[in-house]
Amino acid sequence: MRQLTFIAGAFGIGLTIWMLGRFGLHDILRLIAAGGWSIPAIIIFHASQVCVSAQAWRTLAQTGRAPLAFMDFFALRCAREGINNLLPVAQVGGEVITTRLMARRENMGIKRAAAATICDLTIELLSQVTFTLIGLGVLFCLVNRSHVTDELMESAGAAVLLGAVFFGSQYLGAISLVEKLLVRIAAHLGWDGVDDIRGLHAEIIALYRTHENSLRAGALQLLGWSLGTFEVFLVLKAMGHPLSLADSFVIESVGQAAKSAGFAVPGALGVSEGGYIIIGGLFGLSPQVGIALSLIKRLREIAWGLPSLVAWQVMEIRWIRPAPSTAGEAHLPGQS
């Protein structure tokens, strides 16, 4: 696994270096310098996206329970993004680590924490697919059909299929199979603590069946993706290549889809830049502008990610299970 991560990372770094050399490092740096004033603006604005995503996660986790602290989920979401964006964890390590932290903080148990995170990740994926499909719909209203648009539509079809399989497999019992396999392996090897995940599949289905919370979380996630439109709009305007909000919406939706598609590459290095080059070209943006846009967004990720990694370590030290006298307060009256 480490070797694959190393190979993927080397590929991403190599691809990025090739792009910088191919399209002119000097021109790209000049564009980044021109867009310099937008960097603090998008760093501050990103707080709105974090808040929306944290509330979506919180909405799922609190189903059938007393409300949990919003600031805890804000901190968890920051740590989750920081780990996924800056560490070589294939875009899922943040979910694993913050699930464990959530279980410790709220004393909800690893089963509920894992179920809430799996549901949140699934709904986030489905909302991104929806966001991309809307973006492609807007794209076909703005530009003429071409080979590039046809390929984007084919990729969108594959994304829809992937989302449907990921969501449907949970309903059909994929989690239950994994759960049983882990329990059997644990019994054979004498591991402790695996019994805590018994009933994980049922817990996930129960969260999905609370339709009000699931739909609310989905709407919040879609809003979070859409807010990235203003980030693209601000950066392009600062670089001297202003586009409309509709154009920025399309660029953000396809650019984020490209980044997610490159999940195996740490930080989606090179893959994200390539996505912005392709979609930006449909709106008359040069490859240099697409790369500069992606790199400025990476500067925002670093500005948020580094403090988030520090906060993660603080949470590891300070977040402990509540005392037995307060453990029951996490449940609604009358619930076991």
N, C-alpha and C positions, 0 to 999 in steps of 0.2 A: 504494500500500500504506500509506504514511504517512497519507494522507487517510482511508482506511478505519479505521485504528487510532484516529485522532483522533476520527472520528465515533462509533465504538464507545465510546471512552473518555468522550466528552461525554454519550452516552446513559446510560452506567453511572452517572456522577456525577449527572446529572439525576434518574435514577430513585431513587438513594439519597437525594438531598436531598428529593425528593417524599415518600418513605416516612417520613423523619424528621419532616417537617412534618405529614404526614397522621396519623401515629400518636402524635405528641407527643414532641418532643425531650427535654423535661424528664423524662417518665416513663422513657424509654429510658436516659437518663444515670443516673437513680436506680437502675435495675436493674443497670447496669454497675458503679456504685459498690458496690451490695450484694454483687455477685459478685467484688469486688476481690481477696479472698483466694485465689480459685481461679486467678487469672492466673499468679502465680509457680508454682503447682502444675502447671498444664498446660504451662507453658513447660519445666519440668524433665521432665515426663512425655513430652513430644514426642520427647525423645532416644531413647526406646525405638522409636518409629515410624521415625525416621531410621536407626537401627541395623539394623532388620529390612529396610528397603528397600535400604540400602547392601549388605547381605549378599546379597540377591536379585540385585542387579546384578553383584556380584563373582562369584557362582556362575556366571552366564552367561559373563562375560568370561574366566574362568579355564579354561573347557572346553578340554581338550587342552593346557593350558599349566601351568607351575608356578604355585602359589598367589601371588596378588598381595596387597599390603598392605591390610588392612581399613581402616586409618585414611585411606588415600588415597581409598578409595571413600566413606567417611564424609564427607570434605571435599568430594568431588565431588557427593555427594547434597545436602549443605547448599547448595552453590553453585547447583545445579540448581533446588532449591525456591525459593531466594532470588530468582533471576533470573525465574522463572516467576510468582512471587507479587507481586513488587514492581515489575517493569519491564514496559512495554507490548510484550510479545513473543508474545502469543496463545498462551501456555502451551506453547510448543515451543522458544523461544529457549534455554532452559536446557539442553535436550538437545543442541543444536547446539554450544554453547560448551563444555560439559563433555566432549563426544566429542573435540573437538580437544585439550583439556587431557589427557584420558586417553591419547590417542595419543602425546603428548609425554612424559608422565610414565613410562609403562611401556615405551616404544619398541615397542609392539605393532603400530604402523602404523595408519593411518586406517581401513583396510578392516576390521580386527578390531574396532577401537573403535566404528566406526559400526554394524557388525553386532550387537555386544553391546548397544548402546544401543537400536537398533530392536527387537531381541528383548525387551529389558527393558520398553520402552514398550508393546509389544504385549501382553505378559503382564500388565503392570500394568493395561491397559485391560480385558482379559478377566477379571482377578481383581476389578476394580471392578464389572463387569457381574454377576459371580457374587455379590459382596457385596450389590449392590442387589437382585438377585432373592431372595436369602435374606431380606433386610430386608423386602421386600414380602410374602414368604411368612409371616413373623412378623406383619406388619401385619394380614393377613387373619384371623389367629388372635386378634387383640386388639381389632379394631374391626369394626363392621358395614360391609357393602358400601355404597358411596355413589358419587356422580358423581365425586368426587375420586379415590377408589381405582381406579375404572375408567380414568380418565385416566392415573393413575400406571402402571397395568398396560400401557396402550397405549404409553406412553413407554418402559417397560422392554422391550417387544417391539421397538421401534425401536432401542434400545441393543444388544440381542442381535443384530439384523440388522447393525448397523454394525460390531460387534466381529467377527462372522463374515466380513463382507466385507473388513475390514482384515486379518484373519489369513489368510483364503483367498487374497486377492490376492497375498500374498507367496509362497505356495506355487505359485500359477499363473504367477508370473513378472513381476509388476508392477515389482518392484525391478530385475529384469534389463532391462526395457524402459527404465526411467529411466537405468540405468547405461549402456546403449548410446547413448542420446540424449545424455547428458553427454559421453561420449567423442567422439562425432561433432562436437558443437558445439565441444569443446575443440580437436579437430584442425583444424576450419575457422578458428577464431579464434586458434590458436597458443598456447593456454593451456598452462601447465606443471603437472605434479603430478596430473593427472586419471587417469593410468594407475594411480595408487595404489588406485583404487576398482574396478579390473577384478576380477571374481570376487566382488563383494559379495553377489550373490544366492546363489551357492553357499555362501559363508561363513555367511549367515543360515540357510539350510536345514540346514547341518551342525550349527549350534548347537541348532536345534529338534529335530534327530534324536537328540541326546544327551538322551533322555527323562528320565533320572534328574535331571539338572541343571535341565531345563525344569520338571519337576513340583515340584522342591524350590523353585525360584524362585517359581513360582505360589503354592505354599503360604505362603511367606514374605510375598509381596505381599498375600495375603488376610488373613494375620495382621496386617500393618501397617494395612490398612483397618479391621479389627475393633478394634484398639486405640483408635481414635478414639472408640469407644463410651464409654470411661471419661472422656474429655475432656468429652463432652456431659453425662454423669452428674454430674461434679464441678461444672461451671458451673451447671447447673440447680439443684443442691442449694444452692450458694452463693447463688443469687438468690432462694431461698425457694420454688422451684417443683420440688421433687424428683419424679423419675419413676423407674421401675424400670430395670434394666439392659436388659431386653427392649425397653422403650419407647425408651430412649436409642439402642439398636442401630438401630432403625428410623429414628429421626430422623437419625442420622449417615449411614446408607446412602443415604437419599433426598437429604439435604442435600448430600453430596459429589457425587452424581449431577447435581444441579442446578448445582453449581459447574462441573463438567466440561462440562455442556451450554452454559454461557456462556463457553466458551474464547475466543471472538472478542472479548469485552469485557475490557479489561485488569483483572486481578484479579477478574474476574466480579462487578464492582461492581453492586449492586442485584439481580443474578440470584441470587446466593447467599442474600441476605437474603430474597428472595421465596420461595425454596425452603424455607427454615426456617419462614417464616410459614405456608405451605400445610401442610407435614407436622406442624408443631407444633400447628396448629389441630385436627387429628384427635385429639390427646391433651389437648385443653382448654387449650392454652397460648395466651395472647393474642398478637397481632402484635408488641406491644412486647417480649415475652419472646423471640420468634423473632429479631427484629432485634438485641436485646442479645446473644443467644447468638452470632450471626454476627459481631458487632463484637468481642466478646471473643476469638473465635477469630482474628480479623484482628489483634488486638493481639499474640497469640502469633506469628502469621506475621511481623509486623514485628520482634518481639524476636529471632526466629531469622534473619530475612532480612537485616537491616542488617549484622550481623557476617559473615554469609555472603557478602555482596557485597564486603566488605573482604577476606575470605579469598580470594575469586575473584581480586581484583587481585594479592594476594600470590602466588597460584599462577601467574598469568600471568608474573610476574617471575622466580620461583624455579624453577618446574618446567621443566626442560630435558631434552633427550634424554640418556639415559645414554651414557657414553663407549663407543667401539667395543669396548674390552676387556671391558665388562660386558654388552653388548647381547645376547650369546648366552645369558646366564643366565636370560632370561625364558622360554626353552623347556625342555620336559622333555628329559632325556637321550635321545638317539637320534632327536629330531625335528629337521627342517630349519627 
